[in-house]
């Protein structure tokens, strides 16, 4: 593939850390700076698989834990052709949650190893930048609507946070930890500055494969 490709930028963090707001703001900021940028969210709830996941997260249905994990992974894989196409067209993709959320949330449950949880996502497009919005679980619990969805309780979120920290020790990935307790504006400025540097850097490079 000749020419400049887009960057794959992922925002991760515990629930209510500000990922939705900052993902949206980043896309707006990049566009305002004259760059092509689009937003993706996982789970992508509009597909058939996504609707099953959405029903589960909203506590309207129950699914076995291994099944749920594999559905989340399948939900990412069904978007891979689109992700690659857009990146190769020079569009920067800002992704709210990715495989790291999938692994962190499942491995926080009883009897799930990190390695087993990672396997279904091996080979997904590798992010060029993973921005981890660091927020204490007690602060997250004070934010609006916390508790509405299945995994939103402080004890579980604390375990999820530990799993994220374990994933962040992987030196083959470009993790950046951001203090998510800052004001929305300060947080946006910091994220945009980091993202713009990465976008310039990755343009001539091929898309990588996650955990390979």
MARBA-3410 file (N, C-alpha, C, O; in Angstrom, 1 decimal):
212
0.9,-1.2,0.0,0.0,0.0,0.0,0.9,1.2,0.0,1.5,1.5,1.0 ~ 0.9,2.0,-1.1,1.7,3.2,-1.2,0.8,4.3,-0.6,-0.4,4.2,-0.6 ~ 1.5,5.4,-0.2,0.8,6.5,0.3,0.6,6.5,1.8,1.1,5.6,2.5 ~ -0.1,7.5,2.3,-0.2,7.7,3.8,-1.4,7.0,4.3,-2.5,7.2,3.8 ~ -1.2,6.3,5.4,-2.4,5.6,6.0,-2.8,6.4,7.2,-2.1,7.3,7.7
-4.0,6.1,7.7,-4.5,6.7,8.9,-4.0,6.0,10.1,-3.5,4.9,10.0 ~ -4.1,6.6,11.3,-3.7,6.0,12.6,-4.9,5.4,13.3,-6.0,5.9,13.2 ~ -4.6,4.3,14.0,-5.6,3.6,14.8,-5.3,4.0,16.2,-4.4,3.6,16.9 ~ -6.2,4.8,16.8,-6.1,5.4,18.1,-7.2,4.9,19.0,-8.4,5.1,18.7 ~ -6.8,4.2,20.1,-7.8,3.6,21.0,-7.8,4.3,22.3,-6.8,4.7,22.9
-9.0,4.6,22.8,-9.2,5.1,24.2,-9.7,4.0,25.1,-10.8,3.4,24.8 ~ -9.0,3.8,26.2,-9.4,2.8,27.2,-9.5,3.4,28.6,-9.1,4.5,28.8 ~ -10.1,2.6,29.5,-10.2,3.1,30.9,-11.4,2.4,31.5,-12.2,1.7,30.9 ~ -11.5,2.6,32.9,-12.7,2.0,33.5,-13.9,2.7,33.1,-13.8,3.8,32.5 ~ -15.1,2.1,33.4,-16.3,2.8,33.1,-16.4,4.2,33.7,-16.0,4.4,34.8
-17.0,5.1,32.9,-17.2,6.5,33.3,-15.9,7.3,33.5,-15.9,8.4,34.2 ~ -14.8,6.9,32.8,-13.6,7.6,32.9,-13.5,8.8,31.9,-12.7,9.6,31.9 ~ -14.5,8.9,31.0,-14.6,10.0,30.1,-14.3,9.6,28.6,-14.0,10.5,27.8 ~ -14.3,8.3,28.3,-13.9,7.8,27.0,-14.8,8.3,25.9,-14.3,8.8,24.8 ~ -16.1,8.3,26.1,-17.0,8.7,25.1,-16.8,10.2,24.7,-16.7,10.6,23.6
-16.8,11.0,25.8,-16.6,12.5,25.6,-15.3,12.8,24.9,-15.2,13.5,23.9 ~ -14.2,12.2,25.3,-12.9,12.4,24.8,-12.7,11.9,23.4,-12.0,12.4,22.5 ~ -13.3,10.7,23.1,-13.2,10.1,21.7,-13.9,11.1,20.8,-13.4,11.4,19.7 ~ -15.1,11.5,21.1,-15.8,12.5,20.3,-15.1,13.8,20.1,-15.0,14.3,19.0 ~ -14.5,14.3,21.2,-13.8,15.6,21.1,-12.5,15.4,20.2,-12.1,16.4,19.5
-11.9,14.3,20.3,-10.6,14.1,19.5,-11.0,14.1,18.0,-10.2,14.7,17.3 ~ -12.0,13.4,17.7,-12.4,13.3,16.2,-12.7,14.8,15.8,-12.3,15.2,14.7 ~ -13.5,15.5,16.6,-13.8,16.9,16.2,-12.5,17.8,16.1,-12.4,18.6,15.2 ~ -11.6,17.6,17.0,-10.4,18.3,17.1,-9.5,18.0,15.9,-8.9,18.9,15.3 ~ -9.4,16.8,15.5,-8.5,16.4,14.3,-9.2,16.9,13.0,-8.4,17.4,12.2
-10.5,16.8,12.9,-11.1,17.4,11.7,-10.9,18.9,11.6,-10.7,19.4,10.6 ~ -11.0,19.6,12.8,-10.8,21.0,12.8,-9.4,21.4,12.4,-9.2,22.5,11.9 ~ -8.5,20.5,12.6,-7.1,20.7,12.2,-6.8,20.3,10.8,-5.6,20.3,10.3 ~ -7.8,19.9,10.1,-7.7,19.6,8.7,-7.4,18.1,8.4,-7.0,17.8,7.3 ~ -7.6,17.2,9.4,-7.3,15.8,9.2,-8.6,15.0,9.0,-9.6,15.4,9.6
-8.5,13.9,8.4,-9.7,13.0,8.2,-9.7,12.1,9.5,-8.7,11.5,9.8 ~ -10.9,12.1,10.1,-11.0,11.3,11.3,-12.4,10.8,11.5,-13.4,11.5,11.2 ~ -12.6,9.6,12.0,-13.9,9.0,12.2,-13.9,8.3,13.6,-12.8,7.9,14.1 ~ -15.1,8.1,14.1,-15.2,7.5,15.5,-15.8,6.1,15.3,-16.7,5.9,14.6 ~ -15.2,5.1,16.1,-15.8,3.8,16.2,-15.9,3.5,17.7,-15.1,4.0,18.5
-17.0,2.7,18.0,-17.1,2.3,19.4,-17.3,0.8,19.5,-18.0,0.2,18.6 ~ -16.7,0.2,20.5,-17.0,-1.2,20.8,-17.6,-1.3,22.2,-17.1,-0.7,23.1 ~ -18.6,-2.2,22.4,-19.2,-3.0,21.3,-20.0,-2.1,20.3,-20.5,-1.0,20.7 ~ -19.9,-2.5,19.1,-20.7,-1.9,18.0,-22.1,-2.5,18.1,-22.3,-3.7,17.6 ~ -23.0,-1.8,18.7,-24.3,-2.4,19.1,-25.3,-2.5,18.0,-26.4,-3.1,18.2
-25.0,-2.1,16.8,-26.0,-2.1,15.7,-26.0,-3.4,14.9,-27.0,-3.7,14.2 ~ -25.0,-4.2,15.0,-25.0,-5.5,14.3,-25.8,-6.6,15.1,-26.2,-6.3,16.2 ~ -26.0,-7.7,14.5,-26.8,-8.8,15.2,-26.0,-9.2,16.5,-26.6,-9.3,17.5 ~ -24.7,-9.4,16.3,-23.9,-9.7,17.5,-23.9,-8.6,18.5,-24.1,-8.8,19.7 ~ -23.8,-7.4,18.0,-23.9,-6.2,18.9,-25.2,-6.1,19.7,-25.2,-5.7,20.9
-26.3,-6.5,19.1,-27.6,-6.4,19.8,-27.6,-7.5,20.9,-28.2,-7.2,22.0 ~ -27.1,-8.6,20.7,-27.0,-9.7,21.7,-26.2,-9.1,22.9,-26.6,-9.3,24.1 ~ -25.0,-8.5,22.6,-24.2,-7.9,23.7,-24.9,-6.8,24.4,-24.8,-6.7,25.7 ~ -25.6,-6.0,23.7,-26.3,-4.8,24.3,-27.3,-5.3,25.3,-27.5,-4.8,26.4 ~ -28.1,-6.3,24.9,-29.1,-6.9,25.7,-28.5,-7.5,27.0,-29.1,-7.3,28.1
-27.4,-8.1,26.9,-26.6,-8.7,28.0,-26.2,-7.6,29.0,-26.4,-7.7,30.2 ~ -25.5,-6.5,28.4,-25.0,-5.4,29.2,-26.1,-4.7,30.0,-25.9,-4.2,31.1 ~ -27.3,-4.6,29.3,-28.4,-3.9,29.9,-29.2,-4.8,30.9,-30.2,-4.4,31.4 ~ -28.6,-6.0,31.1,-29.2,-6.9,32.1,-30.6,-7.4,31.6,-31.4,-7.9,32.5 ~ -30.8,-7.4,30.3,-32.1,-7.9,29.8,-32.0,-9.4,29.5,-33.0,-10.1,29.3
-30.8,-9.9,29.4,-30.6,-11.3,29.1,-29.3,-11.8,29.8,-28.5,-11.0,30.1 ~ -29.2,-13.1,30.0,-28.0,-13.7,30.6,-27.3,-14.6,29.6,-28.0,-15.3,28.8 ~ -26.0,-14.5,29.6,-25.2,-15.4,28.7,-24.0,-15.9,29.5,-23.5,-15.3,30.4 ~ -23.6,-17.1,29.1,-22.4,-17.8,29.8,-21.2,-16.9,29.5,-21.0,-16.4,28.5 ~ -20.3,-16.8,30.5,-19.1,-15.9,30.5,-18.2,-16.1,29.3,-17.7,-15.2,28.7
-17.9,-17.4,29.0,-17.0,-17.7,27.8,-17.7,-17.2,26.5,-17.1,-16.6,25.6 ~ -19.0,-17.5,26.4,-19.8,-17.1,25.3,-19.8,-15.5,25.1,-19.6,-15.1,24.0 ~ -20.0,-14.8,26.2,-20.0,-13.4,26.1,-18.6,-12.8,25.6,-18.6,-12.0,24.8 ~ -17.5,-13.4,26.1,-16.2,-13.0,25.7,-16.0,-13.2,24.2,-15.5,-12.3,23.6 ~ -16.4,-14.3,23.7,-16.2,-14.6,22.3,-17.1,-13.8,21.4,-16.7,-13.4,20.3
-18.3,-13.4,21.9,-19.2,-12.5,21.2,-18.6,-11.1,21.1,-18.6,-10.5,20.0 ~ -18.0,-10.6,22.2,-17.3,-9.3,22.1,-16.2,-9.3,21.1,-16.0,-8.4,20.3 ~ -15.4,-10.4,21.1,-14.3,-10.5,20.1,-14.8,-10.6,18.7,-14.3,-9.9,17.8 ~ -15.9,-11.4,18.5,-16.5,-11.5,17.1,-17.0,-10.1,16.7,-17.0,-9.8,15.5 ~ -17.5,-9.3,17.6,-18.0,-8.0,17.3,-16.9,-7.1,16.8,-17.2,-6.2,16.0
-15.7,-7.3,17.3,-14.6,-6.5,16.8,-14.1,-7.1,15.4,-13.9,-6.3,14.5 ~ -14.1,-8.4,15.3,-13.6,-9.0,14.0,-14.5,-8.6,12.9,-14.0,-8.4,11.8 ~ -15.8,-8.5,13.1,-16.7,-8.2,12.0,-16.5,-6.7,11.5,-17.0,-6.4,10.4 ~ -15.8,-5.9,12.2,-15.5,-4.5,11.8,-14.1,-4.4,11.1,-13.7,-3.4,10.6 ~ -13.3,-5.5,11.2,-11.9,-5.4,10.7,-11.8,-5.0,9.2,-11.0,-4.2,8.9
-12.6,-5.6,8.3,-12.5,-5.1,6.9,-12.7,-3.6,6.8,-12.0,-2.9,6.0 ~ -13.7,-3.1,7.5,-14.0,-1.6,7.5,-12.8,-0.8,8.1,-12.4,0.2,7.5 ~ -12.3,-1.3,9.2,-11.1,-0.6,9.9,-10.0,-0.5,8.9,-9.4,0.5,8.7 ~ -9.6,-1.6,8.3,-8.5,-1.7,7.3,-8.7,-0.7,6.1,-7.8,0.0,5.7 ~ -9.9,-0.8,5.6,-10.2,0.0,4.4,-10.1,1.5,4.8,-9.5,2.2,4.0
-10.6,1.9,5.9,-10.6,3.3,6.3,-9.1,3.8,6.5,-8.7,4.8,6.1 ~ -8.4,3.0,7.3,-7.0,3.3,7.6,-6.2,3.4,6.3,-5.4,4.4,6.1 ~ -6.4,2.5,5.4,-5.6,2.5,4.1,-6.1,3.7,3.2,-5.3,4.1,2.3 ~ -7.3,4.3,3.4,-7.7,5.4,2.7,-7.2,6.7,3.4,-7.6,7.8,2.9 ~ -6.4,6.6,4.4,-5.9,7.8,5.1,-6.8,8.4,6.1,-6.6,9.5,6.6
-7.8,7.6,6.6,-8.7,8.1,7.6,-8.2,7.7,9.0,-7.9,6.5,9.2 ~ -8.0,8.6,9.9,-7.6,8.3,11.3,-8.9,7.8,12.0,-9.9,8.4,12.0 ~ -8.7,6.6,12.7,-9.8,6.1,13.4,-9.6,6.2,14.9,-8.6,5.8,15.5 ~ -10.6,6.8,15.6,-10.5,7.0,17.0,-11.5,5.9,17.5,-12.7,6.0,17.2 ~ -11.0,5.0,18.4,-11.8,3.8,18.8,-12.1,3.9,20.3,-11.1,3.9,21.1
-13.3,3.9,20.7,-13.7,3.9,22.1,-13.8,2.5,22.5,-14.8,1.8,22.1 ~ -12.9,2.0,23.3,-12.8,0.6,23.7,-12.4,-0.3,22.6,-12.7,-0.2,21.4 ~ -11.5,-1.3,22.9,-11.0,-2.3,21.9,-10.8,-3.6,22.6,-11.4,-3.9,23.6 ~ -9.9,-4.4,22.1,-9.6,-5.7,22.7,-9.2,-5.7,24.1,-9.5,-6.6,24.9 ~ -8.6,-4.6,24.5,-8.0,-4.5,25.9,-9.2,-4.4,26.9,-9.0,-5.0,28.0
-10.3,-3.8,26.6,-11.5,-3.8,27.5,-12.0,-5.2,27.6,-12.3,-5.7,28.6 ~ -12.1,-5.9,26.4,-12.6,-7.3,26.4,-11.8,-8.2,27.3,-12.3,-8.9,28.1 ~ -10.4,-8.1,27.2,-9.5,-8.9,28.0,-9.6,-8.5,29.5,-9.7,-9.4,30.4 ~ -9.6,-7.2,29.8,-9.6,-6.7,31.2,-10.9,-7.1,31.9,-10.8,-7.6,33.1 ~ -12.0,-7.0,31.2,-13.3,-7.3,31.9,-13.5,-8.8,32.1,-14.0,-9.2,33.2
-13.1,-9.6,31.1,-13.3,-11.0,31.3,-12.3,-11.6,32.3,-12.6,-12.4,33.1 ~ -11.0,-11.2,32.2,-10.0,-11.7,33.1,-10.2,-11.3,34.6,-9.6,-11.8,35.5 ~ -11.1,-10.2,34.8,-11.4,-9.8,36.1,-12.4,-10.8,36.8,-12.6,-10.7,38.0 ~ -13.0,-11.6,36.0,-13.9,-12.6,36.5,-13.1,-13.8,37.1,-11.9,-14.0,36.8 ~ -13.8,-14.7,37.8,-13.2,-15.9,38.4,-12.8,-16.9,37.3,-13.6,-17.1,36.3
-11.6,-17.5,37.5,-11.2,-18.6,36.6,-11.0,-18.3,35.1,-11.2,-19.2,34.3 ~ -10.6,-17.1,34.8,-10.2,-16.7,33.5,-8.8,-16.2,33.4,-8.5,-15.2,34.1 ~ -7.9,-16.9,32.6,-6.6,-16.4,32.5,-6.5,-15.3,31.5,-7.2,-15.3,30.5 ~ -5.5,-14.5,31.7,-5.2,-13.4,30.7,-4.9,-13.9,29.3,-5.4,-13.4,28.3 ~ -4.1,-15.0,29.3,-3.8,-15.6,28.0,-5.0,-16.1,27.2,-5.1,-15.9,26.0
-5.9,-16.8,27.9,-7.1,-17.3,27.3,-7.9,-16.2,26.7,-8.4,-16.2,25.6 ~ -8.0,-15.1,27.5,-8.8,-14.0,27.1,-8.2,-13.2,25.9,-9.0,-12.7,25.1 ~ -6.9,-13.3,25.7,-6.3,-12.5,24.6,-6.4,-13.3,23.3,-6.5,-12.7,22.2 ~ -6.5,-14.6,23.4,-6.4,-15.5,22.2,-7.3,-15.1,21.0,-6.9,-15.0,19.9 ~ -8.6,-14.9,21.3,-9.6,-14.6,20.2,-9.3,-13.3,19.5,-9.7,-13.1,18.3
-8.5,-12.4,20.1,-8.2,-11.1,19.5,-6.8,-11.0,18.8,-6.5,-10.0,18.3 ~ -6.1,-12.1,18.9,-4.7,-12.1,18.3,-4.9,-11.9,16.8,-5.6,-12.6,16.1 ~ -4.2,-10.9,16.3,-4.2,-10.6,14.8,-5.1,-9.5,14.4,-5.2,-9.1,13.3 ~ -5.9,-8.9,15.4,-6.7,-7.7,15.1,-5.8,-6.6,14.6,-4.6,-6.7,15.0 ~ -6.2,-5.6,13.9,-5.4,-4.5,13.6,-4.8,-3.9,14.9,-5.5,-3.7,15.9
-3.5,-3.7,14.9,-2.8,-3.2,16.1,-2.9,-1.7,16.2,-2.6,-1.0,15.3 ~ -3.3,-1.2,17.4,-3.4,0.2,17.6,-2.1,0.9,17.5,-1.1,0.3,18.0 ~ -2.0,2.1,16.9,-0.8,2.9,16.9,-0.6,3.6,18.2,0.5,4.0,18.6 ~ -1.7,3.8,18.9,-1.7,4.5,20.2,-2.9,4.0,21.0,-4.0,4.0,20.6 ~ -2.6,3.7,22.3,-3.6,3.4,23.3,-3.6,4.4,24.4,-2.6,4.4,25.2
-4.6,5.2,24.5,-4.7,6.3,25.5,-5.5,5.7,26.7,-6.7,5.4,26.6 ~ -4.8,5.5,27.8,-5.5,5.0,29.0,-5.9,6.1,29.9,-5.1,6.8,30.5 ~ -7.2,6.3,30.0,-7.8,7.4,30.9,-7.8,6.9,32.3,-8.7,6.1,32.7 ~ -6.8,7.3,33.1,-6.6,6.8,34.5,-7.5,7.6,35.4,-7.4,8.8,35.6 ~ -8.4,6.9,36.1,-9.4,7.5,37.0,-9.6,6.5,38.1,-9.8,5.3,37.8
-9.6,6.9,39.4,-9.9,6.0,40.5,-11.3,5.5,40.4,-12.2,6.2,39.9 ~ -11.5,4.3,40.8,-12.9,3.7,40.7,-13.9,4.4,41.6,-15.0,4.5,41.3 ~ -13.4,5.0,42.7,-14.3,5.8,43.6,-14.7,7.1,42.9,-15.9,7.5,43.0 ~ -13.8,7.7,42.1,-14.2,8.9,41.4,-15.1,8.5,40.2,-16.1,9.2,40.0 ~ -14.9,7.4,39.5,-15.7,7.0,38.4,-17.2,6.7,38.9,-18.1,7.1,38.2
-17.3,6.2,40.1,-18.6,5.8,40.7,-19.5,7.1,41.0,-20.7,7.0,41.1 ~ -18.8,8.2,41.1,-19.5,9.5,41.4,-20.1,10.1,40.1,-21.0,11.0,40.2 ~ -19.7,9.6,39.0,-20.1,10.2,37.7,-21.5,9.7,37.3,-21.9,8.6,37.7 ~ -22.1,10.5,36.4,-23.5,10.2,36.0,-23.8,8.8,35.5,-23.0,8.3,34.7 ~ -24.9,8.2,35.9,-25.4,7.0,35.4,-24.6,5.7,35.8,-24.9,4.6,35.3
-23.6,5.9,36.6,-22.8,4.8,37.1,-23.8,3.7,37.7,-24.6,4.1,38.6 ~ -23.6,2.5,37.3,-24.4,1.4,37.9,-25.6,0.9,37.0,-26.2,-0.1,37.3 ~ -25.8,1.6,35.9,-26.9,1.3,35.0,-26.6,0.0,34.3,-27.5,-0.8,34.0 ~ -25.3,-0.3,34.0,-25.0,-1.5,33.2,-24.3,-2.6,34.1,-23.9,-2.3,35.2 ~ -24.3,-3.8,33.5,-23.9,-5.0,34.3,-22.6,-4.9,35.1,-22.6,-5.3,36.2
-21.6,-4.3,34.5,-20.3,-4.4,35.1,-20.0,-3.1,36.0,-18.9,-3.0,36.5 ~ -21.0,-2.2,36.1,-20.7,-1.0,36.8,-20.9,-1.1,38.3,-21.8,-0.6,38.9 ~ -20.0,-1.8,39.0,-19.9,-1.8,40.4,-18.4,-1.6,40.8,-17.5,-2.1,40.1 ~ -18.2,-0.9,41.9,-16.8,-0.5,42.2,-15.9,-1.6,42.5,-14.7,-1.6,42.1 ~ -16.3,-2.7,43.1,-15.5,-3.8,43.4,-15.0,-4.5,42.1,-13.8,-4.8,42.0
-15.9,-4.7,41.2,-15.5,-5.3,39.9,-14.6,-4.4,39.1,-13.6,-4.8,38.5 ~ -14.9,-3.1,39.1,-14.1,-2.1,38.4,-12.7,-2.1,38.9,-11.8,-1.8,38.1 ~ -12.5,-2.3,40.2,-11.2,-2.3,40.8,-10.4,-3.5,40.2,-9.2,-3.3,39.9 ~ -11.0,-4.6,40.1,-10.3,-5.8,39.5,-10.0,-5.5,38.0,-8.9,-5.9,37.5 ~ -10.9,-4.9,37.3,-10.7,-4.5,35.9,-9.5,-3.6,35.7,-8.7,-3.8,34.8
-9.4,-2.7,36.6,-8.3,-1.7,36.6,-6.9,-2.4,36.8,-6.0,-2.1,36.1 ~ -6.9,-3.4,37.7,-5.7,-4.2,37.9,-5.3,-5.0,36.6,-4.1,-5.1,36.3 ~ -6.3,-5.5,35.9,-6.1,-6.2,34.7,-5.5,-5.3,33.6,-4.7,-5.7,32.8 ~ -6.1,-4.1,33.5,-5.6,-3.1,32.6,-4.1,-2.8,32.8,-3.3,-2.8,31.9 ~ -3.8,-2.6,34.1,-2.4,-2.3,34.5,-1.4,-3.5,34.0,-0.3,-3.2,33.7
-1.9,-4.7,34.1,-1.1,-5.8,33.7,-0.9,-5.8,32.2,0.2,-6.0,31.7 ~ -2.0,-5.5,31.4,-1.9,-5.4,30.0,-0.9,-4.2,29.6,-0.2,-4.3,28.5 ~ -0.8,-3.2,30.4,0.0,-2.1,30.0,1.5,-2.3,30.2,2.3,-1.5,29.8 ~ 1.9,-3.5,30.7,3.3,-3.8,30.8,3.8,-4.3,29.5,5.0,-4.5,29.4 ~ 3.0,-4.5,28.5,3.4,-5.0,27.2,4.1,-3.9,26.4,3.5,-2.9,26.0
5.4,-4.1,26.3,6.2,-3.0,25.7,6.1,-3.0,24.1,6.7,-2.1,23.5 ~ 5.4,-4.0,23.5,5.2,-4.0,22.1,4.1,-3.0,21.7,3.9,-2.8,20.5 ~ 3.4,-2.5,22.7,2.3,-1.6,22.4,2.5,-0.2,22.9,3.3,0.0,23.9 ~ 2.0,0.8,22.2,2.2,2.2,22.6,1.1,2.7,23.5,0.2,3.4,23.1 ~ 1.3,2.4,24.8,0.4,2.9,25.8,0.8,4.2,26.3,2.0,4.5,26.6
-0.2,5.1,26.5,0.0,6.4,27.2,-1.1,6.6,28.3,-2.2,6.5,28.0 ~ -0.6,6.8,29.5,-1.6,7.0,30.6,-1.8,8.5,30.8,-0.9,9.3,30.9 ~ -3.1,8.8,30.8,-3.6,10.2,31.0,-4.4,10.4,32.3,-5.2,9.5,32.6 ~ -4.1,11.4,33.0,-4.9,11.7,34.2,-6.3,12.2,33.8,-6.5,13.3,33.4 ~ -7.3,11.3,34.0,-8.7,11.6,33.6,-9.4,12.4,34.6,-10.6,12.7,34.4
-8.8,12.8,35.7,-9.5,13.7,36.6,-9.4,15.2,36.3,-10.0,16.0,36.9 ~ -8.6,15.5,35.2,-8.4,16.8,34.8,-9.8,17.4,34.2,-10.7,16.6,34.0 ~ -9.8,18.7,33.9,-11.0,19.2,33.2,-11.1,18.6,31.8,-10.1,18.2,31.2 ~ -12.3,18.6,31.3,-12.6,18.1,29.9,-11.7,18.7,28.9,-11.1,18.1,28.0 ~ -11.5,20.0,29.0,-10.7,20.8,28.0,-9.3,20.5,28.1,-8.6,20.3,27.1
-8.7,20.4,29.4,-7.3,20.1,29.5,-7.0,18.7,29.1,-5.9,18.5,28.4 ~ -7.9,17.8,29.4,-7.7,16.4,29.0,-7.7,16.3,27.4,-6.9,15.6,26.8 ~ -8.6,17.0,26.8,-8.7,17.0,25.3,-7.4,17.6,24.7,-6.9,17.0,23.8 ~ -6.9,18.7,25.2,-5.7,19.3,24.7,-4.5,18.3,24.7,-3.8,18.2,23.8 ~ -4.4,17.6,25.9,-3.3,16.7,26.0,-3.4,15.5,25.1,-2.5,15.1,24.4
-4.7,14.9,25.0,-4.9,13.8,24.1,-4.7,14.2,22.6,-4.0,13.4,21.9 ~ -5.1,15.3,22.2,-5.0,15.8,20.8,-3.5,16.0,20.5,-3.1,15.6,19.4 ~ -2.8,16.5,21.4,-1.3,16.7,21.2,-0.6,15.4,21.0,0.2,15.3,20.0 ~ -0.9,14.4,21.8,-0.2,13.1,21.7,-0.7,12.5,20.4,0.2,11.9,19.6 ~ -2.0,12.5,20.1,-2.5,11.9,18.9,-1.9,12.4,17.6,-1.5,11.7,16.7
-1.7,13.7,17.5,-1.2,14.4,16.3,0.2,13.9,16.0,0.6,13.7,14.8 ~ 1.0,13.8,17.1,2.4,13.3,16.9,2.4,11.9,16.3,3.2,11.6,15.4 ~ 1.5,11.0,16.8,1.5,9.6,16.4,1.0,9.5,15.0,1.5,8.7,14.2 ~ 0.0,10.4,14.6,-0.5,10.4,13.2,0.6,10.6,12.2,0.6,10.0,11.2 ~ 1.4,11.6,12.5,2.5,11.9,11.6,3.5,10.8,11.5,4.0,10.5,10.4
3.8,10.1,12.6,4.8,9.1,12.7,4.4,7.8,11.9,5.3,7.2,11.3 ~ 3.1,7.4,12.0,2.7,6.1,11.4,2.4,6.1,9.9,2.2,5.1,9.3 ~ 2.2,7.3,9.3,1.8,7.4,8.0,2.5,6.5,7.0,1.8,5.9,6.1 ~ 3.8,6.4,7.0,4.5,5.5,6.0,4.5,4.0,6.4,5.0,3.2,5.7 ~ 4.0,3.7,7.6,4.2,2.3,8.2,3.0,1.4,7.9,1.9,1.9,7.8
3.2,0.1,7.7,2.0,-0.8,7.5,1.2,-1.0,8.8,1.7,-0.7,9.9 ~ 0.0,-1.4,8.6,-0.8,-1.7,9.8,-0.3,-3.0,10.5,0.0,-4.0,9.8 ~ -0.1,-2.9,11.8,0.4,-4.0,12.5,-0.7,-5.0,12.9,-1.9,-4.8,12.7 ~ -0.3,-6.1,13.5,-1.2,-7.1,14.0,-1.1,-7.2,15.5,0.0,-7.4,16.1 ~ -2.2,-7.2,16.2,-2.2,-7.2,17.7,-1.7,-8.5,18.3,-2.1,-9.6,17.9
-0.8,-8.4,19.3,-0.4,-9.6,20.1,0.3,-10.7,19.2,0.2,-11.9,19.6 ~ 0.9,-10.3,18.1,1.6,-11.3,17.2,3.1,-11.1,17.3,3.8,-11.8,16.7
END
